[in-house]
Amino acid sequence: MNKLVLRLSCFAIAGTLIACGGEKKTADNAAQSTEPKTEEKMAPAYTVVENPVVDLSEFPKDKDGYITLFDGKSFKGWRGYGKDKVPSKWTIDNGAIKFNGSGAGEAQDGDGGDIIFASKFKNFELELEWKVSKGGNSGIFYLAQEISTKDTATGEVRMEPIYISSPEYQVLDNENHPDAKLGKDNNRQSASLYDMIPAKPQNGKPFGQWNKAKIMVYKGTVVHGQNGENVVEYHLWTPQWTEMLQKSKFSQEAWPLAFELLNNCGGDKKEGYIGFQDHGDDVWFKNIRIKILD
């Protein structure tokens, strides 16, 4: 009799423990189901501004198919980003396009700002030469769009910076500008895909000396060349491209609009402008020509 009572008591205790355990698990599941889910940051509404483009047939083409984008004498075909003329701080200096540094960094006052060539290119090979002053910083943009947004509170329309829609070929004095030591693995030095892929080998010349740059874009494959060597290669519109963006300053978390535009670089037609950056420092560009690969 005592043994039977003992056995029944044990079964009762075990059942109680199992029941308690089951209730706790159910409670945990309920708590988990009520936890808020993290939502992806959404890009604000934006407009791709479509402005008139130049007639490329009016620009000289050599026997190898290269079109001259700058004749060394005039700004024919060029204008400010989001503007109808070239800002006055861009001048022509001894056959080169020069930005006369304001010392304002990326502040870009009314007389400065980035410039673009007023034609959109899809598959191409761009060649040019550049040099910077001591500690100078600039960039070459490609597949760029002119993007505007509207302030929902005030209704004010503003132009977004060119680099939120365009990959950037870095132009830099690697020895004297602090950006050369920022980023990761030297991915902010000259000819790098800015903040994403470092140029290897790094063969940039010191400030005051001319560097030869080449950018090839063909059906999503992009190659950066510097002083006769290919130093960067990557592929747009791929999972790898999206992953690179997510690890950069242009990630969806950090900058949703830039992420959306760069992830779909070139827009629906996969084409865009070529541009030069006003970063507040003296910089020169010359012998600018392009070959269309379509």
C-alpha positions as a Markdown table, in Angstrom:
| # | Residue | x | y | z |
|---|---|---|---|---|
| 1 | Met | 0.0 | 0.0 | 0.0 |
| 2 | Asn | 2.7 | 2.4 | 0.9 |
| 3 | Lys | 4.6 | 1.6 | -2.3 |
| 4 | Leu | 1.5 | 2.3 | -4.4 |
| 5 | Val | 1.0 | 5.6 | -2.7 |
| 6 | Leu | 4.6 | 6.5 | -3.3 |
| 7 | Arg | 4.5 | 5.6 | -6.9 |
| 8 | Leu | 1.3 | 7.6 | -7.5 |
| 9 | Ser | 2.8 | 10.6 | -5.7 |
| 10 | Cys | 5.9 | 10.5 | -8.0 |
| 11 | Phe | 3.7 | 10.4 | -11.1 |
| 12 | Ala | 1.7 | 13.4 | -9.8 |
| 13 | Ile | 4.9 | 15.4 | -9.1 |
| 14 | Ala | 6.4 | 14.5 | -12.5 |
| 15 | Gly | 3.2 | 15.5 | -14.3 |
| 16 | Thr | 3.2 | 18.8 | -12.4 |
| 17 | Leu | 6.8 | 19.5 | -13.4 |
| 18 | Ile | 6.0 | 18.7 | -17.1 |
| 19 | Ala | 3.0 | 20.9 | -17.0 |
| 20 | Cys | 4.9 | 23.8 | -15.5 |
| 21 | Gly | 7.7 | 23.4 | -18.1 |
| 22 | Gly | 5.1 | 23.4 | -20.9 |
| 23 | Glu | 3.5 | 26.6 | -19.6 |
| 24 | Lys | 6.9 | 28.3 | -19.4 |
| 25 | Lys | 7.7 | 27.4 | -23.0 |
| 26 | Thr | 4.4 | 28.6 | -24.2 |
| 27 | Ala | 4.9 | 31.9 | -22.3 |
| 28 | Asp | 8.4 | 32.3 | -23.9 |
| 29 | Asn | 6.9 | 31.7 | -27.4 |
| 30 | Ala | 4.2 | 34.3 | -26.7 |
| 31 | Ala | 6.8 | 36.8 | -25.6 |
| 32 | Gln | 8.9 | 36.2 | -28.7 |
| 33 | Ser | 5.9 | 36.6 | -31.0 |
| 34 | Thr | 5.1 | 40.0 | -29.5 |
| 35 | Glu | 8.7 | 41.4 | -30.0 |
| 36 | Pro | 8.7 | 44.2 | -32.6 |
| 37 | Lys | 10.4 | 43.3 | -35.9 |
| 38 | Thr | 13.2 | 45.6 | -37.2 |
| 39 | Glu | 12.1 | 47.3 | -40.4 |
| 40 | Glu | 14.4 | 48.1 | -43.3 |
| 41 | Lys | 15.0 | 51.8 | -43.7 |
| 42 | Met | 13.2 | 53.1 | -46.8 |
| 43 | Ala | 14.6 | 55.7 | -49.2 |
| 44 | Pro | 12.7 | 59.0 | -49.4 |
| 45 | Ala | 10.9 | 59.8 | -52.6 |
| 46 | Tyr | 13.1 | 61.3 | -55.3 |
| 47 | Thr | 13.1 | 62.5 | -58.9 |
| 48 | Val | 15.6 | 61.8 | -61.6 |
| 49 | Val | 16.0 | 65.2 | -63.3 |
| 50 | Glu | 16.2 | 65.0 | -67.1 |
| 51 | Asn | 18.0 | 67.9 | -68.7 |
| 52 | Pro | 18.9 | 68.5 | -72.4 |
| 53 | Val | 22.0 | 66.6 | -73.6 |
| 54 | Val | 24.5 | 67.6 | -76.3 |
| 55 | Asp | 24.8 | 66.2 | -79.8 |
| 56 | Leu | 27.9 | 64.1 | -79.7 |
| 57 | Ser | 28.3 | 64.3 | -83.5 |
| 58 | Glu | 29.4 | 67.9 | -82.9 |
| 59 | Phe | 32.5 | 66.7 | -81.1 |
| 60 | Pro | 35.6 | 65.4 | -82.9 |
| 61 | Lys | 36.3 | 61.7 | -83.2 |
| 62 | Asp | 39.7 | 60.2 | -84.0 |
| 63 | Lys | 40.4 | 57.2 | -86.2 |
| 64 | Asp | 40.3 | 54.8 | -83.2 |
| 65 | Gly | 36.7 | 56.0 | -82.3 |
| 66 | Tyr | 37.6 | 58.2 | -79.3 |
| 67 | Ile | 35.4 | 61.3 | -78.9 |
| 68 | Thr | 37.2 | 64.4 | -77.5 |
| 69 | Leu | 35.1 | 65.7 | -74.6 |
| 70 | Phe | 37.3 | 68.7 | -73.9 |
| 71 | Asp | 39.2 | 70.7 | -76.5 |
| 72 | Gly | 41.5 | 72.5 | -74.1 |
| 73 | Lys | 39.9 | 75.9 | -75.0 |
| 74 | Ser | 36.2 | 75.9 | -74.1 |
| 75 | Phe | 33.7 | 74.3 | -71.8 |
| 76 | Lys | 31.5 | 73.2 | -74.8 |
| 77 | Gly | 29.3 | 70.3 | -73.6 |
| 78 | Trp | 30.0 | 70.9 | -69.9 |
| 79 | Arg | 27.8 | 72.4 | -67.1 |
| 80 | Gly | 27.5 | 72.3 | -63.4 |
| 81 | Tyr | 25.7 | 69.4 | -61.7 |
| 82 | Gly | 22.1 | 70.5 | -61.4 |
| 83 | Lys | 22.9 | 73.8 | -63.2 |
| 84 | Asp | 22.8 | 75.2 | -66.7 |
| 85 | Lys | 26.3 | 76.5 | -66.8 |
| 86 | Val | 29.8 | 75.8 | -65.5 |
| 87 | Pro | 30.4 | 77.4 | -62.0 |
| 88 | Ser | 33.0 | 80.2 | -62.1 |
| 89 | Lys | 35.5 | 78.4 | -59.8 |
| 90 | Trp | 36.0 | 76.0 | -62.7 |
| 91 | Thr | 38.4 | 77.6 | -65.2 |
| 92 | Ile | 40.6 | 76.6 | -68.2 |
| 93 | Asp | 44.3 | 76.6 | -67.3 |
| 94 | Asn | 46.9 | 75.9 | -69.9 |
| 95 | Gly | 44.8 | 73.4 | -71.8 |
| 96 | Ala | 43.3 | 71.8 | -68.7 |
| 97 | Ile | 40.0 | 72.1 | -66.7 |
| 98 | Lys | 40.9 | 73.4 | -63.3 |
| 99 | Phe | 39.0 | 73.7 | -60.1 |
| 100 | Asn | 40.3 | 76.6 | -58.1 |
| 101 | Gly | 40.1 | 75.4 | -54.5 |
| 102 | Ser | 38.1 | 77.4 | -52.0 |
| 103 | Gly | 39.3 | 75.5 | -49.0 |
| 104 | Ala | 35.6 | 74.7 | -48.1 |
| 105 | Gly | 35.9 | 71.0 | -48.6 |
| 106 | Glu | 32.6 | 69.6 | -49.8 |
| 107 | Ala | 30.6 | 72.7 | -48.8 |
| 108 | Gln | 30.5 | 73.9 | -52.4 |
| 109 | Asp | 29.4 | 77.5 | -52.3 |
| 110 | Gly | 27.5 | 79.2 | -55.1 |
| 111 | Asp | 30.5 | 79.6 | -57.3 |
| 112 | Gly | 31.6 | 76.0 | -57.1 |
| 113 | Gly | 30.1 | 72.6 | -57.2 |
| 114 | Asp | 30.6 | 69.4 | -59.3 |
| 115 | Ile | 30.5 | 69.5 | -63.1 |
| 116 | Ile | 29.3 | 67.0 | -65.6 |
| 117 | Phe | 29.6 | 66.5 | -69.4 |
| 118 | Ala | 26.0 | 66.8 | -70.7 |
| 119 | Ser | 25.6 | 63.4 | -72.3 |
| 120 | Lys | 24.8 | 60.0 | -70.8 |
| 121 | Phe | 27.0 | 57.1 | -71.5 |
| 122 | Lys | 26.3 | 53.4 | -71.1 |
| 123 | Asn | 29.2 | 51.1 | -72.3 |
| 124 | Phe | 32.4 | 53.1 | -72.7 |
| 125 | Glu | 36.1 | 53.6 | -72.2 |
| 126 | Leu | 37.0 | 56.9 | -70.7 |
| 127 | Glu | 40.6 | 58.2 | -70.7 |
| 128 | Leu | 42.0 | 61.4 | -69.2 |
| 129 | Glu | 44.9 | 62.8 | -67.1 |
| 130 | Trp | 44.6 | 64.5 | -63.7 |
| 131 | Lys | 46.8 | 66.1 | -61.1 |
| 132 | Val | 46.1 | 67.7 | -57.6 |
| 133 | Ser | 47.7 | 70.3 | -55.4 |
| 134 | Lys | 49.4 | 69.2 | -52.1 |
| 135 | Gly | 46.8 | 67.5 | -50.0 |
| 136 | Gly | 44.3 | 67.6 | -52.8 |
| 137 | Asn | 41.2 | 65.5 | -53.1 |
| 138 | Ser | 38.7 | 65.1 | -55.9 |
| 139 | Gly | 36.9 | 62.4 | -57.9 |
| 140 | Ile | 35.7 | 61.2 | -61.3 |
| 141 | Phe | 32.1 | 60.1 | -61.4 |
| 142 | Tyr | 30.4 | 57.9 | -64.0 |
| 143 | Leu | 26.9 | 56.6 | -64.6 |
| 144 | Ala | 25.7 | 59.6 | -62.5 |
| 145 | Gln | 22.1 | 60.8 | -62.4 |
| 146 | Glu | 20.8 | 64.3 | -61.4 |
| 147 | Ile | 18.6 | 63.5 | -58.4 |
| 148 | Ser | 16.3 | 65.9 | -56.5 |
| 149 | Thr | 14.2 | 65.4 | -53.4 |
| 150 | Lys | 11.4 | 67.4 | -51.8 |
| 151 | Asp | 11.2 | 68.4 | -48.1 |
| 152 | Thr | 7.9 | 67.1 | -46.9 |
| 153 | Ala | 7.6 | 69.8 | -44.3 |
| 154 | Thr | 8.6 | 72.9 | -46.3 |
| 155 | Gly | 8.0 | 71.7 | -49.9 |
| 156 | Glu | 11.6 | 72.9 | -50.7 |
| 157 | Val | 13.2 | 71.0 | -53.6 |
| 158 | Arg | 16.9 | 70.3 | -53.4 |
| 159 | Met | 19.5 | 68.6 | -55.5 |
| 160 | Glu | 21.1 | 65.6 | -53.8 |
| 161 | Pro | 24.9 | 65.3 | -54.2 |
| 162 | Ile | 26.2 | 63.5 | -57.3 |
| 163 | Tyr | 28.0 | 60.8 | -55.4 |
| 164 | Ile | 24.8 | 59.2 | -54.0 |
| 165 | Ser | 24.0 | 57.9 | -57.5 |
| 166 | Ser | 27.5 | 57.4 | -59.0 |
| 167 | Pro | 30.5 | 55.2 | -58.4 |
| 168 | Glu | 33.6 | 57.3 | -57.8 |
| 169 | Tyr | 37.1 | 56.9 | -59.1 |
| 170 | Gln | 39.1 | 58.5 | -56.3 |
| 171 | Val | 41.5 | 61.4 | -57.1 |
| 172 | Leu | 43.8 | 62.1 | -54.2 |
| 173 | Asp | 47.2 | 63.1 | -53.0 |
| 174 | Asn | 48.0 | 59.8 | -51.2 |
| 175 | Glu | 50.9 | 61.2 | -49.2 |
| 176 | Asn | 49.3 | 64.3 | -47.7 |
| 177 | His | 45.5 | 64.0 | -47.6 |
| 178 | Pro | 44.1 | 62.3 | -44.4 |
| 179 | Asp | 41.5 | 60.4 | -46.4 |
| 180 | Ala | 44.4 | 58.1 | -47.7 |
| 181 | Lys | 44.6 | 56.6 | -44.3 |
| 182 | Leu | 40.8 | 56.3 | -43.7 |
| 183 | Gly | 38.4 | 53.7 | -45.0 |
| 184 | Lys | 39.6 | 50.1 | -45.1 |
| 185 | Asp | 42.7 | 48.6 | -46.8 |
| 186 | Asn | 43.5 | 51.9 | -48.5 |
| 187 | Asn | 40.2 | 52.0 | -50.4 |
| 188 | Arg | 40.2 | 55.8 | -50.4 |
| 189 | Gln | 43.5 | 56.2 | -52.2 |
| 190 | Ser | 43.8 | 57.3 | -55.8 |
| 191 | Ala | 42.0 | 55.2 | -58.5 |
| 192 | Ser | 40.2 | 53.2 | -55.8 |
| 193 | Leu | 36.4 | 52.6 | -56.1 |
| 194 | Tyr | 35.9 | 55.1 | -53.3 |
| 195 | Asp | 35.3 | 53.5 | -49.9 |
| 196 | Met | 34.8 | 50.0 | -51.4 |
| 197 | Ile | 37.7 | 48.6 | -53.4 |
| 198 | Pro | 41.4 | 49.7 | -53.1 |
| 199 | Ala | 43.5 | 50.2 | -56.2 |
| 200 | Lys | 46.1 | 47.5 | -56.4 |
| 201 | Pro | 48.9 | 48.1 | -57.2 |
| 202 | Gln | 48.8 | 51.6 | -55.8 |
| 203 | Asn | 50.9 | 53.4 | -58.4 |
| 204 | Gly | 49.6 | 57.0 | -58.1 |
| 205 | Lys | 52.1 | 59.8 | -58.6 |
| 206 | Pro | 52.8 | 62.6 | -56.1 |
| 207 | Phe | 50.9 | 65.9 | -56.1 |
| 208 | Gly | 51.7 | 68.2 | -58.9 |
| 209 | Gln | 52.4 | 65.3 | -61.3 |
| 210 | Trp | 50.0 | 64.1 | -64.0 |
| 211 | Asn | 48.4 | 60.7 | -63.6 |
| 212 | Lys | 46.7 | 58.8 | -66.4 |
| 213 | Ala | 43.2 | 57.5 | -65.6 |
| 214 | Lys | 41.1 | 55.0 | -67.5 |
| 215 | Ile | 37.6 | 53.8 | -66.7 |
| 216 | Met | 36.0 | 51.0 | -68.7 |
| 217 | Val | 32.3 | 50.1 | -68.2 |
| 218 | Tyr | 30.9 | 47.3 | -70.3 |
| 219 | Lys | 27.6 | 45.4 | -69.5 |
| 220 | Gly | 28.2 | 45.8 | -65.8 |
| 221 | Thr | 31.9 | 45.0 | -65.7 |
| 222 | Val | 34.0 | 48.0 | -64.5 |
| 223 | Val | 37.7 | 48.4 | -64.7 |
| 224 | His | 39.8 | 51.3 | -63.2 |
| 225 | Gly | 43.2 | 51.9 | -64.7 |
| 226 | Gln | 46.0 | 54.1 | -63.4 |
| 227 | Asn | 49.2 | 55.0 | -65.1 |
| 228 | Gly | 49.1 | 52.1 | -67.5 |
| 229 | Glu | 47.9 | 49.4 | -65.1 |
| 230 | Asn | 44.5 | 48.0 | -64.3 |
| 231 | Val | 44.1 | 48.4 | -60.6 |
| 232 | Val | 40.3 | 47.8 | -59.8 |
| 233 | Glu | 37.7 | 45.4 | -61.3 |
| 234 | Tyr | 34.2 | 44.8 | -60.2 |
| 235 | His | 30.7 | 44.0 | -61.5 |
| 236 | Leu | 27.6 | 46.2 | -61.1 |
| 237 | Trp | 24.1 | 44.9 | -60.5 |
| 238 | Thr | 25.2 | 41.6 | -58.9 |
| 239 | Pro | 24.8 | 40.2 | -55.3 |
| 240 | Gln | 28.5 | 41.0 | -54.8 |
| 241 | Trp | 27.9 | 44.7 | -55.7 |
| 242 | Thr | 25.0 | 44.9 | -53.2 |
| 243 | Glu | 27.1 | 43.3 | -50.5 |
| 244 | Met | 29.9 | 45.8 | -51.1 |
| 245 | Leu | 27.4 | 48.7 | -50.7 |
| 246 | Gln | 26.1 | 47.2 | -47.5 |
| 247 | Lys | 29.6 | 47.2 | -46.1 |
| 248 | Ser | 30.3 | 50.8 | -47.1 |
| 249 | Lys | 29.1 | 54.3 | -46.0 |
| 250 | Phe | 26.3 | 53.9 | -48.6 |
| 251 | Ser | 24.6 | 50.9 | -46.8 |
| 252 | Gln | 20.8 | 50.7 | -46.6 |
| 253 | Glu | 21.0 | 51.3 | -42.8 |
| 254 | Ala | 23.4 | 54.3 | -43.0 |
| 255 | Trp | 22.0 | 56.0 | -46.2 |
| 256 | Pro | 18.9 | 54.5 | -47.7 |
| 257 | Leu | 18.6 | 56.8 | -50.7 |
| 258 | Ala | 22.3 | 56.3 | -51.7 |
| 259 | Phe | 21.9 | 52.6 | -51.3 |
| 260 | Glu | 18.9 | 52.4 | -53.6 |
| 261 | Leu | 20.4 | 54.6 | -56.3 |
| 262 | Leu | 23.8 | 52.9 | -56.3 |
| 263 | Asn | 22.3 | 49.5 | -56.1 |
| 264 | Asn | 20.5 | 50.4 | -59.3 |
| 265 | Cys | 23.4 | 52.4 | -60.7 |
| 266 | Gly | 22.6 | 54.1 | -64.0 |
| 267 | Gly | 18.8 | 53.8 | -63.6 |
| 268 | Asp | 16.6 | 51.8 | -65.8 |
| 269 | Lys | 18.7 | 52.4 | -68.9 |
| 270 | Lys | 22.0 | 51.7 | -67.0 |
| 271 | Glu | 23.6 | 54.9 | -68.3 |
| 272 | Gly | 24.6 | 58.2 | -66.8 |
| 273 | Tyr | 26.8 | 61.3 | -66.8 |
| 274 | Ile | 30.6 | 61.6 | -66.3 |
| 275 | Gly | 31.5 | 64.3 | -63.8 |
| 276 | Phe | 34.4 | 65.9 | -61.8 |
| 277 | Gln | 34.2 | 66.7 | -58.1 |
| 278 | Asp | 34.6 | 70.0 | -56.3 |
| 279 | His | 36.1 | 68.9 | -53.0 |
| 280 | Gly | 37.5 | 72.3 | -52.2 |
| 281 | Asp | 41.1 | 71.7 | -53.5 |
| 282 | Asp | 42.9 | 72.6 | -56.6 |
| 283 | Val | 42.6 | 69.9 | -59.2 |
| 284 | Trp | 43.3 | 69.7 | -63.0 |
| 285 | Phe | 41.9 | 67.4 | -65.8 |
| 286 | Lys | 43.0 | 67.3 | -69.4 |
| 287 | Asn | 43.1 | 65.1 | -72.5 |
| 288 | Ile | 39.6 | 63.9 | -71.8 |
| 289 | Arg | 38.2 | 61.5 | -74.4 |
| 290 | Ile | 35.7 | 58.6 | -74.5 |
| 291 | Lys | 35.1 | 55.6 | -76.8 |
| 292 | Ile | 31.5 | 54.3 | -76.9 |
| 293 | Leu | 31.5 | 50.5 | -76.7 |
| 294 | Asp | 27.8 | 49.8 | -77.5 |
